[in-house]
Amino acid sequence: MSIVKDMSLAEAGKLKIQWVRDFMPVLGGIERRFQVEQPFAGLRVAVSVHLEAKTANLGYVLAKGGAEVRLTGSNVLSTQDDVAAGLASMGVETFGIHGASAEEYEAHLMKTLEFHPHLVVDDGGDLIDLLGGKCAAYADQLIGGCEETTTGILRLQAREREGVLPCAMMAVNDAKAKHYYDNKYGTGQSVWDGIMHTSNLIVAGKTVVVAGFGWCGKGVAMRAAGMGARVIVTEIDPFKALDATMQGYQVMTMDQAARLGDIFVTVTGCKDVITSAHFAVMKHGAILTNAGHFDCEVDVAGLARMAVKKEVRRENIDGYTLSDGRCLLVIGEGRLVNLAAGNGHPAEIMDMSFAVQALALEWLVGHQTELDKRLYAVPDAIDDAIGKEKLSAMGLSIDTLTAEQEAYLNSWTT
């Protein structure tokens, strides 16, 4: 039985789900095929991804493909209670409450795994962490799973190196249809949606510090510059730093940037990116946000220890006043700002990301007798099919190589 805050919110949640379904044509086409072919008939699928409308649509599509689905969130502040109720009313067992305690959050994850899933969809590695530990008893039927985000991939790689990966996993985050678009364009737009909606402040004319220049950082920096901000990038990778420089951004260390920034966005997948040493020199009114998966990139706990006063300055914005009178502002408790303070990535972007998830799960089922407990790349055939279908849905077409051109490209003699 589902665990949600209030089933009376179901109709509002279903409206949100239907809205995104209208803008996810690739996943819609997969759903129609799944309904006929039933690739997941008799299989159980556990999903832990941010519990909002696009994720609900993925869960619904998998259920239409014959799966018994249990779905929970991957961050307590990204769960939308109306969507959770709406999905539960549509026949998908749903476990999630916005603002749940750490204990409640883990209980929801465990409830999602209780039915001994055959397949998992993870976002950050929480399900795999449990299946490889205290919930190992629930892993006895596992075929494999998919990982949605960079942080989760890093954790899977570490598990693979140490030989403790509980099942085969697909690196969905690394698929072209995912990271080129979701990470860059999805994060780029949704981060600023969250910041601007929550703060009601202008971006133009401000100095924005972007920590990390991977695909997510590229998107955040691009959109900030497009809105008229001066952009500083901090990095640990010399080539990403050079890339940022050649795109016109300033590059420096966080120690240098801390004094200059008006808005800070961390997108590194690491911890302790902005710490007490940086808080000590920041401007009064500096805004601190995180767009990495876990809430450890900005040391909010360290800021709280430094502060003489903490107060709510605006809904979802906490002000931390320091002993010298400066006040630093944290949006969404330092959790994923695009989801803790917004609606996440646009539906058209998640159309591709969740199409990868659905087709990768189907691939796992079709290859289950061949799988080892390791990390697998998403096959190019899946990626390319999604790209072509997305172009078609947008009314776009591209050129095709002639036989002679293919021969030219594949030969060293012509």
Secondary structure by P-SEA (a helix, b strand, c coil): ccccccccaaaaaaaaaaaaaaacaaaaaaaaaaaaacccccbbbbbbccccaaaaaaaaaaaaaccbbbbbbcccccccaaaaaaaaaacccccccccccaaaaaaaaaaaacccccbbbbcccaaaaaaacccccccccccccccccaaaaaaaaaaaaacccccbbbcccccccccccccccccccaaaaaaaaaaccccccbbbbbccccaaaaaaaaaaaaaccbbbbbbccaaaaaaaaaabbbbbccccccccccbbbbcccccccccaaaaaccccbbbbbbccccccccaaaaaaaaccccccccccbbbbbccccbbbbbccccccccccccccccaaaaaaaaaaaaaaaaaaaaaccccccccccccaaaaaaaaaaaaaaacbbbbbbcaaaaaaaacccc
